[in-house]
Amino acid sequence: MKQNQKKLTITFLGTGTSQGIPMIANNHPVCLSKDIKDKRLRSSILISWDDVSYTVDCGLDFRQQILRERVQSLNGVFFTHEHADHIGGLDDLRAFCYKIGEMPIYLNKRTLKSLEKRFEYIFKLENRYPGAPSVMPKVIDKDTFIVDDLEVTPIEVMHGNIPITAYRLGNFAYLTDVKTVSDKEKEKLQNLEVLVVSALRIEEHPTHFNLQEALDFVAEVKPKKAYFTHISHMLGFHETVSKTLPNNVFLAYDGLKIII
């Protein structure tokens, strides 16, 4: 698959699982760690090229993440699926909507239906709350499309029995909450510079890759580099786990920036 070349800057806004690290009311050693790389907000990235910036997901920690990174502008959001840790910050798009007007959001039909139900005040057409963020839903299928001169390829992955959307942007791909990927969809992941994929914990999980499954997936897809995200405290300490990984595989951490 030929991809148009853009210089991409990826910022990991958060790298934690749905409850983050430290987890509330949990005294696991990783939750008590003093290492800043063991402090993980809910998973999301900011991807920038030319003079535009988009996020993949905007979860429950979105406001905190955007303030931490001093993000001044946002052009849109790519949503993976409708779980709270990936959509909970939708209302905080309003500050950017004040600047640009309607915010494009890219998502599949099921995710849009869920957002319309859970954030009715944002999507309703009559008697709409005037302070709500203005969003412009763009429903995607499996076809490649162009966003601000960058080629974007949706990739269907399975989160247990739920089909959700991963994204390839240029030579970069972001897969979170993934348990299985069909051979057909894996074909869209060839010749990557960087792959980001979830690796929840050491033990197996019914709806997420564990560490070994994530490593096996990287070995099969063969990106030049891979970063693991959507990490729980049960994966272990960042420093300890990092020492066990292949030379081209890394644990991502909150605030990490990479340039592709």
C-alpha positions as CSV (number, residue, x, y, z in Angstrom):
1,M,0.0,0.0,0.0
2,K,1.5,3.3,-1.1
3,Q,1.2,6.0,1.4
4,N,1.7,9.7,0.9
5,Q,4.6,11.0,3.0
6,K,4.0,13.6,5.7
7,K,6.2,14.4,8.7
8,L,4.1,13.3,11.6
9,T,4.5,14.2,15.3
10,I,2.8,11.8,17.6
11,T,2.2,12.8,21.3
12,F,0.9,10.2,23.7
13,L,-1.7,12.0,25.7
14,G,-2.4,8.9,27.8
15,T,-1.2,5.3,27.8
16,G,-3.3,3.8,30.5
17,T,-6.2,1.4,30.4
18,S,-9.8,2.3,31.2
19,Q,-9.2,3.0,34.9
20,G,-5.7,4.5,34.5
21,I,-2.7,4.1,36.8
22,P,-2.8,4.5,39.7
23,M,-6.2,2.8,39.9
24,I,-8.6,4.1,42.5
25,A,-8.6,2.2,45.8
26,N,-5.8,0.0,44.7
27,N,-2.5,-0.6,46.5
28,H,-0.7,-2.7,43.9
29,P,3.0,-1.8,43.8
30,V,2.7,-0.2,40.3
31,C,-0.1,2.0,41.5
32,L,2.2,3.2,44.3
33,S,5.2,3.7,42.1
34,K,7.1,7.0,42.2
35,D,8.2,6.7,38.6
36,I,6.4,9.2,36.5
37,K,6.3,6.7,33.6
38,D,4.1,4.5,35.8
39,K,1.5,7.3,36.0
40,R,-0.9,6.6,33.1
41,L,-4.0,8.6,32.0
42,R,-6.6,7.0,29.7
43,S,-5.3,6.2,26.2
44,S,-5.3,8.8,23.5
45,I,-2.8,10.4,21.0
46,L,-2.4,13.8,19.4
47,I,-1.2,13.5,15.8
48,S,0.1,16.6,14.0
49,W,1.3,17.3,10.5
50,D,1.8,20.5,8.5
51,D,-0.2,23.0,10.6
52,V,-3.0,20.7,11.7
53,S,-3.6,18.5,14.7
54,Y,-6.1,15.7,15.4
55,T,-6.6,13.4,18.3
56,V,-7.4,9.7,18.2
57,D,-10.2,9.5,20.9
58,C,-10.8,12.0,23.6
59,G,-11.3,10.2,26.9
60,L,-12.1,11.0,30.5
61,D,-8.8,12.7,31.0
62,F,-8.9,14.8,27.8
63,R,-9.0,18.2,29.5
64,Q,-6.1,17.4,31.7
65,Q,-4.1,16.0,28.8
66,I,-4.7,19.0,26.5
67,L,-3.8,21.4,29.2
68,R,-0.6,19.5,30.1
69,E,0.5,19.6,26.4
70,R,-0.6,23.2,26.0
71,V,-2.5,22.3,22.8
72,Q,-3.9,25.6,21.3
73,S,-5.7,24.2,18.3
74,L,-7.4,21.0,17.2
75,N,-8.9,20.2,13.8
76,G,-10.8,17.0,14.5
77,V,-11.1,13.7,16.3
78,F,-10.8,10.1,15.0
79,F,-12.9,7.8,17.3
80,T,-12.1,4.2,17.8
81,H,-15.2,3.1,19.6
82,E,-17.8,4.2,22.1
83,H,-16.4,3.1,25.5
84,A,-16.2,5.8,28.2
85,D,-12.4,5.9,28.3
86,H,-12.4,6.8,24.6
87,I,-15.3,9.3,24.4
88,G,-15.7,10.8,27.9
89,G,-14.0,14.1,27.0
90,L,-16.3,14.9,24.1
91,D,-17.8,18.0,25.8
92,D,-14.3,19.5,26.3
93,L,-14.1,19.9,22.5
94,R,-16.1,23.0,23.0
95,A,-13.1,25.3,23.6
96,F,-11.7,24.3,20.2
97,C,-15.2,24.6,18.6
98,Y,-15.3,28.2,19.7
99,K,-12.3,28.8,17.5
100,I,-13.0,26.8,14.4
101,G,-16.8,26.2,14.5
102,E,-18.0,22.7,13.8
103,M,-15.4,20.0,14.7
104,P,-15.1,17.1,12.3
105,I,-15.4,13.8,14.1
106,Y,-14.6,10.5,12.2
107,L,-16.3,7.4,13.5
108,N,-18.3,4.3,12.5
109,K,-22.1,4.1,12.6
110,R,-22.3,2.3,15.9
111,T,-20.1,4.8,17.7
112,L,-22.1,7.7,16.3
113,K,-25.4,6.1,17.4
114,S,-23.9,5.7,20.9
115,L,-22.7,9.3,21.1
116,E,-26.1,10.6,19.9
117,K,-27.7,8.8,22.8
118,R,-25.2,9.5,25.5
119,F,-24.6,13.2,24.5
120,E,-28.0,14.0,23.2
121,Y,-27.7,17.7,24.1
122,I,-24.7,17.9,21.6
123,F,-26.4,16.2,18.7
124,K,-30.1,17.3,19.0
125,L,-31.3,19.6,16.2
126,E,-34.1,21.4,18.1
127,N,-33.7,23.5,21.2
128,R,-30.0,22.7,21.3
129,Y,-28.1,23.8,24.3
130,P,-26.2,26.9,23.1
131,G,-22.9,26.1,25.0
132,A,-22.6,22.6,23.6
133,P,-19.7,21.8,21.3
134,S,-20.5,21.8,17.6
135,V,-19.5,18.6,15.9
136,M,-19.7,17.4,12.3
137,P,-20.0,13.6,12.2
138,K,-18.2,12.0,9.3
139,V,-19.2,8.3,9.2
140,I,-16.5,6.1,7.8
141,D,-16.4,2.6,6.3
142,K,-13.4,0.5,5.3
143,D,-12.3,2.7,2.5
144,T,-9.2,5.0,2.6
145,F,-10.0,8.7,2.7
146,I,-8.0,12.0,2.7
147,V,-7.9,14.4,5.7
148,D,-5.9,17.6,5.2
149,D,-3.8,16.0,2.5
150,L,-3.0,12.9,4.6
151,E,-4.2,9.4,3.6
152,V,-6.2,7.7,6.3
153,T,-7.0,4.1,6.2
154,P,-9.6,2.7,8.7
155,I,-8.8,-0.8,10.0
156,E,-11.4,-3.0,11.6
157,V,-10.1,-4.8,14.7
158,M,-12.0,-6.9,17.2
159,H,-12.3,-5.8,20.8
160,G,-13.6,-9.1,22.0
161,N,-16.8,-9.5,19.9
162,I,-17.1,-5.7,19.1
163,P,-15.7,-4.5,15.8
164,I,-13.9,-1.2,16.4
165,T,-11.9,1.2,14.2
166,A,-8.1,1.4,14.2
167,Y,-6.3,3.9,11.9
168,R,-3.4,4.0,9.6
169,L,-2.2,7.6,8.9
170,G,0.6,7.6,6.4
171,N,3.2,5.1,7.6
172,F,1.9,5.2,11.2
173,A,-0.9,3.0,12.6
174,Y,-2.7,3.2,16.0
175,L,-4.5,0.1,17.3
176,T,-6.0,0.1,20.7
177,D,-8.4,-2.2,22.6
178,V,-7.5,-5.0,20.1
179,K,-7.9,-8.7,20.7
180,T,-7.9,-10.1,17.1
181,V,-7.3,-8.8,13.6
182,S,-8.3,-10.6,10.4
183,D,-5.8,-11.4,7.8
184,K,-7.5,-9.0,5.3
185,E,-7.1,-6.1,7.8
186,K,-3.5,-7.0,8.6
187,E,-2.7,-6.4,4.9
188,K,-3.4,-2.7,5.6
189,L,-0.5,-2.7,8.1
190,Q,2.3,-3.6,5.8
191,N,5.5,-1.4,5.5
192,L,4.8,0.7,8.6
193,E,7.4,3.0,10.2
194,V,5.7,2.9,13.5
195,L,2.9,0.7,15.0
196,V,1.2,1.6,18.2
197,V,-0.8,-1.3,19.7
198,S,-2.4,-2.1,23.1
199,A,-0.7,-4.5,25.5
200,L,-2.9,-4.7,28.6
201,R,-1.2,-7.0,31.0
202,I,0.8,-10.3,31.4
203,E,-2.1,-12.6,31.8
204,E,-4.5,-13.3,29.0
205,H,-7.7,-11.1,28.7
206,P,-10.9,-11.8,26.8
207,T,-11.0,-8.5,24.9
208,H,-7.4,-7.2,24.9
209,F,-4.0,-8.3,23.7
210,N,-1.8,-9.3,26.6
211,L,1.9,-8.7,26.4
212,Q,2.8,-11.9,24.5
213,E,0.0,-11.4,22.0
214,A,1.1,-7.9,21.3
215,L,4.7,-9.1,20.8
216,D,3.5,-11.8,18.5
217,F,1.4,-9.3,16.5
218,V,4.4,-7.0,16.1
219,A,6.5,-9.9,14.9
220,E,3.9,-10.8,12.3
221,V,3.2,-7.2,11.0
222,K,6.9,-6.3,11.1
223,P,6.9,-2.5,11.6
224,K,10.3,-0.8,11.9
225,K,9.3,0.3,15.5
226,A,6.4,-0.5,17.8
227,Y,5.1,1.1,20.9
228,F,2.7,-0.5,23.4
229,T,-0.1,1.5,25.0
230,H,-3.4,1.0,26.9
231,I,-1.4,-0.5,29.8
232,S,-2.8,-1.6,33.1
233,H,-0.9,-1.8,36.4
234,M,-0.9,-5.6,35.9
235,L,1.7,-5.3,33.1
236,G,4.3,-4.3,35.7
237,F,6.7,-1.5,36.2
238,H,7.6,0.5,33.1
239,E,11.4,0.2,33.7
240,T,11.3,-3.5,34.4
241,V,9.1,-4.5,31.5
242,S,11.0,-2.2,29.1
243,K,14.2,-4.2,29.7
244,T,12.5,-7.4,28.5
245,L,11.3,-6.1,25.1
246,P,13.0,-6.5,21.7
247,N,15.2,-3.7,20.5
248,N,12.6,-2.2,18.2
249,V,9.7,-2.4,20.7
250,F,9.0,0.1,23.5
251,L,6.5,0.9,26.2
252,A,4.9,4.3,25.5
253,Y,4.4,6.6,28.4
254,D,2.3,9.8,28.9
255,G,3.8,12.8,27.2
256,L,6.1,10.8,24.9
257,K,6.6,12.5,21.5
258,I,7.8,10.7,18.4
259,I,8.4,12.1,14.9
260,I,7.9,10.0,11.8
